[in-house]
Amino acid sequence: MKTTPIDSLQGGVNLDPVGDPAPFRVGILTFHSQLNYGGVLQAWALQEALRGLGCDVRVIDRWQSPTAVFLWGLLARRTPMAFARLALCMALGCGRVADTLRRARTARFIRDCLALTPYHFYRWEELEGRDLGLDCVVVGSDQVWTTAAENNEPDVYLLQGAPGHPKAISYAASFSTPDVSERWRRTFLEGLARFSAISVREAQGVAIAERLGFRAEHVLDPTQLIPAAVWRERLGVRPRPAGAKPMLVCYFMQGFASEALLPRLRALRRFAKRTGCEVHLLLDCSYTDLPHGPKALLAHLRRLGRYLAAARGIHVHRAAGPREFVGLFANATWVLSESFHAMMFASLFGKGMRVLTPPDDGSVRRRAFSRFESFAGKYVHGPLFAESVGEALDSFARGERVTFDETALEADRTRSREWLRAALDRVRGEPATQG
């Protein structure tokens, strides 16, 4: 039987003592029930990495809202009013057809590729008295401990109220802020004490944990633990035909037909004409809001017309699911984005990349920019950062190269896997937690 590179992880861990045939049952608690490409794919990567260490893995089906609206959007409620609103959005060209297809493809990926628990919940209290069926909970990766995002509740990911007081470790969890505010200090002091071992995704997370009195290890994002060949094989990525045009893949954290997107589209069209390449575009949001009133409707139709003109000749993948996302990055010549996971996949597949620097406006994205700088300082050679799309495209056209230090990355992949292996062994050797 042919083996893939990740199979080499199987032989180096002894999670099951002699005479005990039961596998070590691990549950991943992370951001998986959502539309964001990186959030879904990092959950899959951590699942596969843990399987490679011999674990029986489940992704704990925690919804980020009571109705799973972050995954299903308007379809989460499934009421006549919701379907009527959806039909109206479709009729007005708001992009809801593409958005619905993207949600369906993402949900299919979650269903087919993630081993979900048989239960789901929004707050731990909904599972009161229930046996989770797990020997250990692995919290992370992604910004599970952020206090900056309005829709996140870090106490859930600090296991506050989790039934049965499960044993736990974190893997590549992120605070995404320079420090924990006084308001959240007690929550984190009590929460981090529940973990047998803590690892974080950014160097500043190590400093935050230390200021709170806890030791933390800086590890790589779980997407880095899966070799590029395994990503291609297991997600069915087909290579580009020989002799195909160069390919620029852009992933912008912007919405469909937004005013801010229009000048970027025009710059991309000029670049395609200048270089003879194909341009493929992924967006953070596939739809626009429903216009209210005649003036708003007229403004929407004008903006939609300008968008369609500006996007002419560009392959806009508004309905792409996680598989399509990986396929585009695997086959790209260049990558342009402001997404952290875009940088992860560009480094995995060895693609020339430019990262758009966010404005210094105090926004969440700006405050979290240290994760890009930390990664670049250790593994990237060349002009990774650009202030604008135009600056990035000019750099591509001049042939300026950005490369990733594969030797340093592979060394830290090995170190990160070994940390995860050792943390699981440590948990396995601990006595049962008393309620």
N, C-alpha and C positions, 0 to 999 in steps of 0.2 A: 504494500500500500504506500502510495506516495505521501510524504509528509510535507507540511508547510513550515516556514521558519518558527512560528510560534509554538509548534509542537515541542521544540527544544526546552520549553519551560516546564514541561510535564515531569521530568525526571528528578528535579532538584529540590523537591519539598516533601516532607513527611508529615502531612497533616493528620493522618490516620494511624493510631498506634496498632501494633501487631495484634491480630485477632479481633479488631473492630472494623467490620466491613462498611460501616456507615460513613458516608462522605461528610466532610465539614460543610455545614449549610450556612451560606453567606448571603445576606441581603444588602443590596446597594440602595442607598437613599440619596437621591440626587434630583436634578432638574431633567426629567425625561418626558413628562406629560405636557409638551409644549410644541410650538411650531419652529423654534430656533434650530437651525441645522446643527450648530456646534453642541448645543445642549443635548440633543438626541444622540449624536454620534459619539460624544465622550462617554455617555452611559453604555453604549454598545461596546466601546473599546475597553472600559473597565470590566465589564462582564466577561469579555473574551480573555483579558489578562488574568482574571481570577480563575477562570476555567483552566487556563494554562498552568495554574498553580495547584490544580487538583481539586478545586472547590466545586460544590454543588451550588450554583448561583441563581438567585432570583433578584429581579429589580422590584423593589418595594413600590407598589403602585400608589404613590402619594400624588394627589391632584393639587395643582397650585391655586385652585379656587373650588368652591363647593360644587360647581357645575362643569368643571374642566373647560372653562371658556378659553383658556390660553391655548388649548389644542383645537377645539371645535368651533370657536367663534360664534356666529349667529346660530349655528346648528346645535349648540350646547343645550339650548332650552327646548328645542323641538316643539314649539307651540305654533298655532296658526298665525299669530302675529309675527313671529320670527320668520316663518316661511314667506309671508307676505312682504316683509321688509327685504328679504333676500331677493325675491322676484323683482321688486322695484329697483334695487341696486343693480341687478343684472340688466334690466331694461335701460337704465341710464348710463351704462358703460362704466360703472364704478369698479370693475375688476373682480366682482364676486365669483364669477365662474372660475377664473384662474385660482382665486383664493380657496374656493371649495375643493378644487382638484388637488391643490397643494396639501390641504389639510387631510384629505382622504389618503393621499400617498404617504404622508407622514404617519398617520394612524395605522396604515397597513404595515409600514416598516416597524413601528413599535410592536404591533401584534405579531408579526412574523419573525422578528429578529431579537426582540427582548423577551426574556423568560420572566414574565410578570407574576407577582404573587396572586393567589386567588381572591384576595381582598383588596379593596381600595379605600381611601379615606382622604379627608382634607385636614382634619385635626386628629391628633392621637386619641383624644377622648372618645372618638367614634369606635375605637377598637378596645375599649375598656373591658378587661377580663378575658381577652382573646389571646391564645397562644400564637405568636408570630410564626412559629415553625422554623426558627433560625437559631444558629449557634453564635452568630456574630453579625453586627450591622457595620457596613463600611459606608461612611458618610463622605460624599464628594463624588466627582470633582465639581468644578464650576463655582460660581459665586454664592454658594449655599449659606455662607455666614455674613453676607453683606447686610448692612443696615441702611444703605443708601437708596435702595430700590423700594418704591412705595408698595409693590405687590409681594415683597418677600417677607417671610416671618422666620427669622433665624432660629427662634426657640424650637421650632419643629425639628430643625436639622442639628440642634443641640440635644435632642432626645428628651426634651422636657415633656413629661406626661406619657412617655412611651410605655406600653404595658409590659410588665415582667422585668423591667430594668435590664434590657439586653446588654451584653458585652458589646463594645464598640471600638472601632478605630476610625480615623479619617484618612482619606487619600486625596491629596492635591486639592483640599478645600481652600476657598478663597474668601478673604474679607472684603476685597476690592476697595478698601478705604485705608488711609494712612494710620488710623487708630480706631479703637472702640470708644465711643462717647460715654460720658458718665452715666447717661440714661440706661445704657445697655451693659454696663460693667458687671453688675451683679449677675445678670443672666448668663454672661459668658464665663464668669468665675465658676458658677454652679454647673454650667453645661460642659465646659471643657474637662471638668473633674470626672465626668462620666466616661471619658475615653482612656483606654489602655495605652494607646499610642496615637500621636497626632502628626500628620504631615500636611503641608500647605503648598500651594502652587507658586506663590511669589515670595521673594526674599523678604519683602516687608511684612509678610504674614508671620515669618519666624520671629521678627522683632516684636510684633503685636503680642504673640503668644508669650514671649519671654517677659514682657512688661506685665502680663497678667499672672506670671509665676509658673508657666508651663513650658516644657521643652517641645520643640517642633522641628521636624525635618523638612527641608526644601526639596521637593521632588518634581518630576516632569508631569505635565498634563497626560492623562491616560491615553489620549490619541497617539502619543509618541511611543507607547509600549507595544503597539501592533505594527509589525514591519509593513512597508509599502506593498510588498508582494501579497501579503495576506489580505490587506484592504482590497486590492484588485480582485483576488481570487474569490473571496467570500461574498463580496458585494456585486460580483459579476460585471466588472468594468471591462469594456471592450476597448482595445487600443485603436488609435486613429489610423486610418489607411496610410500606407507609405506614400510620400509625396504630397500629403495634405498641407494646406496653408498653415503658416504660424497662427497661433491661437492665443488671444488675450482674454482672460477670465476676470471679470470684475464682480465683487460682492460688496454692494453699498448698503449701509444701514439707513436706507431711506425708503420712502413709500412710493408706490406706483403713481406716476403723473404728478409728483410734487414739483413745486416751482424750483426748489433747490436742485432737482435732478436734471432739469432741462439743459443748463450750460454744460454739465458733465456729459450728457448724451451728444451734444454738438462736438465737444472735444474728442470723444471716442470715434465719431464718424470721420473726423479729419485725420485721426491717427490711422484708421483702417484704410483710408484712401492713400495716405502717405506711405504706408508699409506693405499694403496688399495682404493684410492679415484678416482673420475672422475675429469679431468681437462678440463675446458671450457675456450676458449680464444677469446676475441674480440680485434680487432686492430683499430687504428685510420684511417689507410689507407689500402684499400683492393687490391691495385695493385702496380706494379713497373713500372718505366719509360720504354719506348720503347728503346731497345738498338740500337746504331748507329754504324755500321761498324762491321766487322767480329770479332775483338778482344772483343768488348763490348758484342756481341751476345754470344760468347763462355763463357765469364765471367758470363753473366746472366744465361746461362744454368747450369753452375757449381753451382752457388749460389742457383738456383732453386732446383737442386738435393740435395744439403746439407739441404735446408729447408724441403723438403719432408721427408728426413730421420729423421731429428730432431723432426718434428711434428708428427711422427708416434705414434698413440695411444692417441693424444690430439684432443679434439673436437674444431676445429678452425671455428668460426662463422663469416666468411668473408662477408657473404651476409645478416647478421642480420639487421633488422629494429628496430625502437624504441620500438615496442611492445616486440620483442624478448629480447631486452636489459633489459627491466624491468622484464620480466619473469625469466631471468637468475639470476638477483640480488635477486629477491624475493625468489628463491629456493636454493640459495647458502648456503654452510656451512661457507666458508671463502671467502673473497674478497681481491685481491691484485691489486693495480693500482697506477698510478700517476695522476689520474683525480680527479678534485674537485667534479664533480657530481657523480663519483663513491663513494666518501666518503658520499655524501648526501644520496644516495640510500642505502648504507650499514647501515647508522644510522637509516633511515626510517624503514628498515626491520630487524634491530637488528642483524646484521651479524658481526662476527669477521673480522677485517680488518687490513691490513698493507698498509701504504702509502710509496711509494718509494721516497726518498729525491732526488731532482734534483741536479746535480753538481753545485758547486759554480762558475759558469762561466759567470755570468752577463746576461744570456739569459732571454727572456721574462718569461719563465716558472719559473726560479729561482726568478726573481723579484716579481712574483705574489704568491710566496710560503707563504707569510704572511697570506693569507686567510686560508690555512690549519692550520697554527700554532695558529691563532686566534680561530678557531673553536675547535681545540683540547684542547687548554688551558681552555676552558669553559665547554666543554661537554664530553670529552673523558678521560677514565681511562685505563691505561695500555700502553704497548709499541707500539704505533700506527706507528711510523716512522721507516723505515729500509733503510740502505744505499745501499742494493743490493737485488736482488731476492733471492739469496741463504740465506742471513740473515733472510729475511722474512719467507721463507719456514721452516728454522730451528726453528724459533719461533713458527710457527704453529705446527710443529711436537712435540715440547716440551710441548704443551698444554698451552702456555702462552695466557692469555685472554685479549682482548680489549673490553670494554663495553662503552656504551653511556649513559649519565645521562639523562634519559627520563623525570625526574621531571623538570630539568632545561630547557630541550628542549621544553617541553609542555608549560611551563610558557612563554617562548619567542615566541612560536607559537601564543599563545593567545595575547601577546603584539603586535606582528607583524600584526596580523589580525586586532586588534583594531586600530593600527596606520593607516592601509589602509582604514578602515571604516571611521575614523575621517577625513582623508585627502580628501576622496571623498565627505563627507558631507560639508567640507569647500569649495571645488570647487563648489558644487551645490548652495551654498549660495552666491557666488560671482556674481557681475554684469557681463554682457556680455563684452567680450574683444573688444575694438575698433581697427579696422585696421589702 
